[in-house]
Amino acid sequence: ILLQFFAVLLFSAIGGLIPATLFFLAVTFSPGSQTIASTVGWIQQCSSLGQFLGPPAVAWVVNLLGGWQWSWVGTMVFALLGLVMVWQLKLSNVVHRAQ
């Protein structure tokens, strides 16, 4: 039970780093100082959308494939989609550092 406690603690600590990192990146990479608030808003909206749609999508994959042992498939697909979107942003030179 001690191992489970530390696993939950580690999971929560890492999960807590994600919002802080995203808000730091929003300030750093927003198109300009006048658009920081809207950039943070977009990040918050997309994060909330992912938290709302992600679990049902993973549950759908689990139901489709017949068990929770396949839940990593849904998680992996979403992670890869995120990486592809970041790669496309990098290639299109949309991302600029705020002045």
N, C-alpha and C positions, 0 to 999 in steps of 0.2 A: 504494500500500500504506500510505502514511502517513495518507491520508484514512480508510482502513478502521480503522487503529489508533485514531485520534481518535474515530471513530464508536463503536467498541466501548467506549472509555474513557468517553465521554459517556453511552452506554446504561447502563453499570455504575454510574456516579455517580448517575444519576437513579433507577435501580432500587434503589440503596442508601438513597436518601432515603425511599422508601415505608415500609419497616418502622419507621424512626425516627419518622416522622410518625404512623403508626398507634399506636405505643406512647405517644407524647405525647398523642394524642387519647384513648386509653383512660384515662389518668390524669385528663385534664381532664374528660371527659364521663361517667365511670362514675357510677352512681346515688348512690354514697356512698363514703366512704373504706374501708369494710369490704368493698366489692365490686370494688375495683381489680384484685385478683388474678384473680377469675373473669372480669372484663371482658377482661383481657389474654388469658386462656385462650380465651375465645370468639373473639377476633380471631385468635389463632394457629391455632385449629382451622379457622375459615372460610378463612383464607389458605392453609393446607395443602390443604384440600379444593379450592380453586380451582386451586392449582398441580398437583394430581393429576388433576383432571377437565378442566381447561382445554385442555391440548394435545391430548388425544384428541378433544375436541369440535371444536376448530379443524381437526384432521386430517379428521374426518368431513365438515365443511363443504367442505373442499378436495376431498375425494374425491367428494362429492355434486355439486359444481359443476364439477369437471373440471380444476382447476389451482390452483397457489399464488397466482395473480393475484387470487383471491377470498378469500384468507386474512383480509383486512381485514374481511370481512363478519362472520365469527365473532367477531373482536376487538371490532368495533363493537357487536354484539348484547350481548356481555357487559358492555361499558362502559355501554351504555344501561340494561341491567338493574340495574347498580349504582347509576346515577343515580336510577332510579325507586325503588329501595329506600331510598336516602337521603332522597329527597323525601317518601316515605310516613312515614318516621320523623320527619321535621321536622313534617309535618302532624299527626301523632298526639301530638305533644308528649311523646314517650317520652324524648327526650334531655334530660337535666338536667346542669348542671355540678356536679361534686363539691364538697362543702363543705370 
